[in-house]
Amino acid sequence: MQKVDLLAVGVHPDDVELSCCGTLLRQIEKGVQVGLLDLTRGELGSRGSAEIRDAEAAAAAKALGVAFRHQLNLGDGVFENNHSSRLQIIRVLRACRPEVVLCNAPHDRHPDHGRAARLVADAVFYSGLRKIDTEDAQGNGQEAWRPRALYHYIQDYNLKPDFLIDITPYMERKMEIIKLYASQFYRPDAEGEPETPISSKTFLEFVRAKAMAYGRQAGYTYAEGFITSRPPGVRNLLDLD
């Protein structure tokens, strides 16, 4: 892992792409260094397998153009917000030292999403405490590091956003990247695979419609919504759309 400006964290490998990869594409085009962190391999998913999802995640990371994609394998569906889990995330935060962290929605249809949101938020805080000792992969001690801001991307539930990012120029690329997770979405040839909430014919239409609905609120064609843990500051009132 290398120093990045922004770290996007998802409990499942496709969470980031479904929820905020339009924003990541926009930031990367502006020269922002972006890293991805998956807390699990998504091994409890009804379709595909952990190995298939590993390959899909690698392809999506390459298409996004991120600096790295790292996986913690905390255990899909069974991870806990405990000291051991927080330490693993803290090691990553101290290794790549992001200014901003994006993570799962604080409340959503999948219970892992809200639990992961709390876990990451706690790890971001504790990462700034110098009396919590961690080591890097080479056994060297790490310095404390607390990111400047934490934002939650919006996932399945239509939560009220605190701010919106215009992703209109990146919407088609976002859809192409999402489709790299072919095991999870509708495929006419997916014989024997169970139906899931995201494998229906209409799910990808829902993704596009949600981006359109959020965009309309701010006068954009497509947008992604985010929730803050504290009010964000603005230095210039004219910067707001």
Wavefront OBJ file of the C-alpha trace (Angstrom):
o trace
v 0.000 0.000 0.000
v 1.089 3.547 -0.758
v 0.059 7.002 0.414
v -3.323 7.961 -1.004
v -5.586 10.981 -0.705
v -8.818 9.010 -0.478
v -9.589 5.511 0.812
v -12.925 3.935 -0.161
v -13.932 1.053 2.113
v -16.606 -1.555 1.438
v -17.607 -4.559 3.507
v -18.325 -6.476 0.274
v -16.211 -6.272 -2.899
v -18.878 -4.524 -5.029
v -20.169 -2.031 -2.415
v -17.875 0.797 -3.494
v -18.518 0.334 -7.201
v -22.300 0.249 -6.821
v -22.425 3.236 -4.498
v -19.673 5.715 -5.288
v -17.394 4.727 -8.158
v -18.679 7.654 -10.228
v -17.265 9.946 -7.547
v -13.997 7.998 -7.515
v -13.679 8.299 -11.297
v -14.183 12.061 -11.014
v -11.540 12.385 -8.290
v -9.020 10.160 -10.073
v -9.364 12.262 -13.234
v -8.453 15.297 -11.115
v -5.230 13.581 -9.997
v -6.464 12.352 -6.612
v -4.787 9.136 -5.461
v -7.448 6.581 -4.468
v -7.145 3.245 -2.654
v -9.788 0.563 -2.064
v -10.239 -1.614 1.017
v -12.584 -4.623 1.125
v -13.348 -5.855 4.638
v -14.487 -9.297 3.403
v -14.446 -11.423 0.241
v -18.247 -11.452 0.059
v -18.079 -15.205 0.558
v -21.646 -15.528 1.855
v -23.106 -14.118 -1.348
v -25.807 -16.353 -2.839
v -24.287 -16.193 -6.320
v -20.769 -16.925 -7.477
v -17.953 -17.716 -5.049
v -15.236 -15.911 -3.121
v -12.721 -16.841 -5.824
v -14.933 -15.459 -8.593
v -15.539 -12.272 -6.657
v -11.789 -11.875 -6.046
v -11.228 -11.883 -9.807
v -14.119 -9.503 -10.428
v -12.829 -7.109 -7.770
v -9.366 -7.099 -9.340
v -10.839 -6.323 -12.769
v -12.954 -3.504 -11.331
v -9.943 -1.983 -9.546
v -7.974 -2.007 -12.809
v -10.856 -0.370 -14.688
v -11.169 2.310 -12.011
v -7.450 3.061 -12.074
v -6.929 3.021 -8.307
v -3.529 2.950 -6.625
v -4.295 -0.337 -4.828
v -7.026 -2.681 -3.674
v -6.472 -4.435 -0.343
v -8.578 -7.096 1.352
v -8.811 -7.871 5.074
v -11.028 -11.002 4.982
v -12.691 -10.212 8.324
v -15.494 -12.701 7.616
v -18.621 -11.971 5.616
v -21.657 -11.850 7.899
v -19.671 -12.704 11.037
v -17.219 -9.804 11.474
v -17.529 -7.830 14.682
v -16.752 -4.301 15.761
v -14.087 -5.354 18.217
v -10.484 -4.428 19.000
v -9.027 -7.057 16.666
v -11.070 -5.895 13.657
v -10.391 -2.237 14.377
v -6.640 -2.875 14.585
v -6.609 -4.426 11.101
v -8.282 -1.344 9.651
v -6.041 0.985 11.667
v -2.958 -0.683 10.163
v -4.282 0.107 6.690
v -5.143 3.708 7.611
v -1.691 4.287 9.057
v -0.028 2.658 6.053
v -1.800 4.686 3.338
v -2.596 7.818 5.415
v -5.700 9.040 3.557
v -7.139 12.516 4.047
v -10.690 11.299 3.386
v -12.369 7.925 3.995
v -15.580 6.755 2.327
v -17.446 3.810 3.837
v -20.750 1.948 3.936
v -24.146 3.478 4.641
v -24.969 3.845 8.360
v -28.308 2.040 7.860
v -29.271 -0.235 4.979
v -31.106 -3.363 3.847
v -28.033 -5.561 4.383
v -27.120 -5.641 8.103
v -23.398 -5.864 7.255
v -23.493 -2.359 5.799
v -24.503 -0.534 8.968
v -22.226 -2.677 11.134
v -19.269 -1.984 8.839
v -20.050 1.737 8.869
v -19.729 1.829 12.657
v -16.591 -0.350 12.607
v -14.815 1.888 10.095
v -15.897 5.089 11.853
v -14.508 3.783 15.149
v -11.251 2.671 13.491
v -10.822 6.117 11.910
v -11.052 7.711 15.366
v -8.807 5.228 17.178
v -6.203 5.402 14.393
v -5.386 8.876 15.662
v -4.494 7.690 19.179
v -0.723 7.327 19.506
v -0.982 4.941 22.473
v -2.570 2.291 20.244
v 0.468 0.441 18.880
v 0.477 -1.146 15.426
v 3.142 -2.479 13.082
v 3.354 -2.577 9.309
v 3.937 -5.739 7.246
v 7.702 -5.462 7.868
v 7.281 -5.224 11.631
v 8.020 -1.513 11.843
v 6.030 0.608 14.254
v 3.417 2.888 12.691
v 2.714 6.499 13.549
v -0.793 7.535 14.543
v -2.915 8.937 11.718
v -6.459 10.245 11.718
v -8.107 11.089 8.373
v -9.528 14.589 8.063
v -13.041 13.438 7.144
v -15.257 10.358 6.980
v -18.263 10.196 4.651
v -20.834 7.420 4.202
v -21.944 6.619 0.665
v -25.612 5.759 0.123
v -26.440 2.195 -0.930
v -29.749 0.355 -1.265
v -32.018 2.480 0.916
v -32.871 5.953 -0.363
v -31.381 7.844 2.565
v -31.354 11.630 2.653
v -27.946 12.851 1.443
v -26.016 15.633 3.147
v -24.263 16.443 -0.127
v -24.293 15.248 -3.725
v -21.497 14.712 -6.239
v -22.166 15.265 -9.943
v -21.222 12.061 -11.787
v -22.929 12.843 -15.092
v -19.755 12.534 -17.233
v -18.876 9.233 -15.524
v -22.230 7.444 -15.384
v -21.642 5.169 -18.368
v -18.201 4.151 -17.113
v -19.723 3.476 -13.697
v -22.241 1.093 -15.249
v -19.500 -0.676 -17.208
v -17.456 -1.182 -14.043
v -20.455 -2.480 -12.103
v -21.095 -5.044 -14.841
v -17.631 -6.505 -14.221
v -19.251 -8.193 -11.206
v -21.105 -10.448 -13.636
v -21.642 -13.230 -11.086
v -23.879 -10.961 -8.999
v -26.228 -9.496 -11.594
v -28.759 -10.687 -14.156
v -27.455 -13.123 -16.742
v -29.822 -15.131 -18.959
v -27.331 -18.018 -18.942
v -26.992 -18.180 -15.124
v -28.667 -21.558 -14.797
v -28.953 -22.926 -11.273
v -28.019 -19.615 -9.651
v -30.552 -18.354 -7.077
v -32.470 -15.136 -7.557
v -31.298 -12.295 -5.312
v -32.383 -8.667 -4.788
v -29.588 -7.496 -7.118
v -29.821 -10.197 -9.812
v -33.177 -9.161 -11.270
v -33.471 -7.746 -14.786
v -34.377 -4.341 -13.377
v -31.643 -3.865 -10.755
v -29.166 -2.035 -12.980
v -32.016 0.178 -14.139
v -32.627 0.931 -10.453
v -28.960 1.962 -10.027
v -29.267 4.399 -12.910
v -32.659 5.686 -11.737
v -31.337 6.328 -8.226
v -28.415 8.349 -9.626
v -30.892 10.298 -11.745
v -33.167 10.965 -8.768
v -30.284 12.253 -6.642
v -28.994 14.310 -9.561
v -32.335 16.023 -10.010
v -32.153 17.430 -6.477
v -29.013 19.402 -7.357
v -29.681 20.140 -11.016
v -27.389 17.400 -12.338
v -28.305 14.560 -14.674
v -26.737 11.918 -12.394
v -25.318 12.152 -8.866
v -24.139 10.061 -5.921
v -25.201 10.917 -2.391
v -23.167 10.985 0.806
v -23.923 11.317 4.516
v -21.624 13.154 6.905
v -20.824 12.475 10.533
v -20.330 16.210 11.115
v -21.272 19.350 9.154
v -18.698 19.938 6.390
v -17.103 23.366 6.207
v -17.099 25.527 3.065
v -14.512 28.319 2.614
v -16.280 29.998 -0.309
v -20.065 30.243 -0.470
v -19.876 30.541 -4.266
v -18.386 27.029 -4.467
v -21.826 25.580 -3.681
v -24.054 24.658 -6.648
l 1 2 3 4 5 6 7 8 9 10 11 12 13 14 15 16 17 18 19 20 21 22 23 24 25 26 27 28 29 30 31 32 33 34 35 36 37 38 39 40 41 42 43 44 45 46 47 48 49 50 51 52 53 54 55 56 57 58 59 60 61 62 63 64 65 66 67 68 69 70 71 72 73 74 75 76 77 78 79 80 81 82 83 84 85 86 87 88 89 90 91 92 93 94 95 96 97 98 99 100 101 102 103 104 105 106 107 108 109 110 111 112 113 114 115 116 117 118 119 120 121 122 123 124 125 126 127 128 129 130 131 132 133 134 135 136 137 138 139 140 141 142 143 144 145 146 147 148 149 150 151 152 153 154 155 156 157 158 159 160 161 162 163 164 165 166 167 168 169 170 171 172 173 174 175 176 177 178 179 180 181 182 183 184 185 186 187 188 189 190 191 192 193 194 195 196 197 198 199 200 201 202 203 204 205 206 207 208 209 210 211 212 213 214 215 216 217 218 219 220 221 222 223 224 225 226 227 228 229 230 231 232 233 234 235 236 237 238 239 240 241
